[in-house]
Amino acid sequence: MSVLKFMITLTRLNGKSFTLNALYIETVEAFPDTTILLTNGRRYVVKETVDEVDSLTLTFFQKTNLLSLPHQGGSIS
């Protein structure tokens, strides 16, 4: 399985695409440009909206199975 499948692809303001490991995202804000702060202190300004980054990040966590759904079988007494 390709490592890139577990990354999100974003676009810098200059139009160049890059991939980012969503595990390291600490905050996503609009200043008005979307700015992503990573846990290591690095900042990225991207063309995508905050909602688009949120959606890409959610998909990332679902693909990596880090955002698990509650157990659906049986009942808890």
N, C-alpha and C positions, 0 to 999 in steps of 0.2 A: 504494500500500500504506500502510495506516495506521501511524503511529509507535507507537500503543499495542500493536500486535501484537508489537513488540520490547521490551515492558516486561513486568514481572510484577506481578500485582495481589495486594496483601496487605491485611490488616485490622489496624488499630490496636486497642489494648485497649478503646477506647471504642466500637468497632463500626464506625467509619468506614473505608471502603476507600480505598486510594490505589495509585498505580502507581509502580514504581521501575525504573530502568534497572539491570539485573543486572550490567552491566559494571563498576559502581562498588562492588560488594560486596567487602569485604576479608575479613571474618570473620562467621560466624553461630554464636552460642552460646546456651545456655540458662542463665538465672540465677535462678530457674527459668523465667521468661518468656523467649521467644525474642528475642534482641537482635541486630540487624544493624548492623555497623560498616561505614561506607563509606570509600572511599579519601580523602575530603575531611574525615574526622573526625566526620561526623554519625552519630548513632545513632538507630535506630528500634526500638521494642519492638512486637512483633506477636503476634497470637493464634495464627498458624500455628506448627506444630512445626518443629524444625530439619530433620527429614526432609522435611516438606512444602516448606520453602523450598529445600532441595537439589533436590527434584524439579522445582519451578517453574523454578529456575535452569538445570538441565540442559535442560529443554524450550526455554527461552530461547536457550541456546547452540546447540541443534540447529536452531531456526528461523532463526537468524541465520547459520548455517553457520560459526560460529566454532569449533565442536567437530567437526572433520572426522574422518572415518573413514579408515583406511589404504586406499590404492589396492587395489582388489580384482581388477583385470584383469591378466593377464600375470604373468610371474615375473621376479624380479630375480636375475641371475646373479652 
